[in-house]
Amino acid sequence: MAGKYVKFQTPQALLEKIKQALSRARETGGRVRKGINEVTKCIESSRPALVVMAEDVSPEEIILHIPMLCEEKELVYAYLPTRAEVGAAAGLNVPCSCVAIEKEGQAGELVRDVKEGLEPVFPKKKEEKREEAKKEEKKAEAKHEEKKHEERKEGGEKPIEQTKSAKDLKVPKNFQNFDAEASKVLTQSVKQKKPHAPKKKKEGAPAQEEKKEAPVAAQEGAPAAGQ
């Protein structure tokens, strides 16, 4: 049974090509790193052309980080069914959990064939994941808007109409002569206004005049008294 680190099933048609690529690289001046520690260093320090893991590694915790590192660096990796097959393809007499082709030698064509064959099953790259995430967000927004629209329909809410321009507005016939009629009404109201009533004199005013005249009469009678 394959471990958690096995992210996909390598197509059967590619298994032999993977073994041939490892053998060709090793025999034609290329460089093949062997073992989990060596492969980890190779991934972190350079860009290996191909990383190959066995599906029967135990305990699987020792190899869990390899697929994650490859995805982080956007490197291609594949699987062979057993550690024995990986070791034999790398020229070892003992089983091996993981190997990496650091330099291809004359195995470049085989490596390219393996990469092309893995495209349908290989995990998506970061950029592709981002694009898919954006598409999902747009779909979610569209669904949300549709839901809102349906809720408005069910609630009897009328859709908001676009504001009309001044040209589109039509003045009712009753209001076409509004200015002329209004000016007539104002003119008539001004004409009908009554003049202001004169102010009434205060009742105390005549008494004050009589008081003022009294001394005059007294002065006129003064000589008669002397006579």
Stockholm file with secondary structure:
# STOCKHOLM 1.0

chainA/1-227         MAGKYVKFQTPQALLEKIKQALSRARETGGRVRKGINEVTKCIESSRPALVVMAEDVSPEEIILHIPMLCEEKELVYAYLPTRAEVGAAAGLNVPCSCVAIEKEGQAGELVRDVKEGLEPVFPKKKEEKREEAKKEEKKAEAKHEEKKHEERKEGGEKPIEQTKSAKDLKVPKNFQNFDAEASKVLTQSVKQKKPHAPKKKKEGAPAQEEKKEAPVAAQEGAPAAGQ
#=GR chainA/1-227 SS CCCTTCCSCCCHHHHHHHHHHHHHHHHTTCEEEESHHHHHHHHHHSCCSEEEEETTCSSGGGTTHHHHHHHHHTCCEEEESCHHHHHHHTTCSSCCSEEEEEECTTCHHHHHHHHHHHTTTSCCCHHHHHHHHHHHHHHHHHHHHHHHHHHHHHTTCCCCCCCCCTTTCCCCGGGTTHHHHHHHHHHHHHHTCCCCCCCCCCTTHHHHHHHHHHHHHHHHTHHHHHC
#=GC SS_cons         CCCTTCCSCCCHHHHHHHHHHHHHHHHTTCEEEESHHHHHHHHHHSCCSEEEEETTCSSGGGTTHHHHHHHHHTCCEEEESCHHHHHHHTTCSSCCSEEEEEECTTCHHHHHHHHHHHTTTSCCCHHHHHHHHHHHHHHHHHHHHHHHHHHHHHTTCCCCCCCCCTTTCCCCGGGTTHHHHHHHHHHHHHHTCCCCCCCCCCTTHHHHHHHHHHHHHHHHTHHHHHC
//
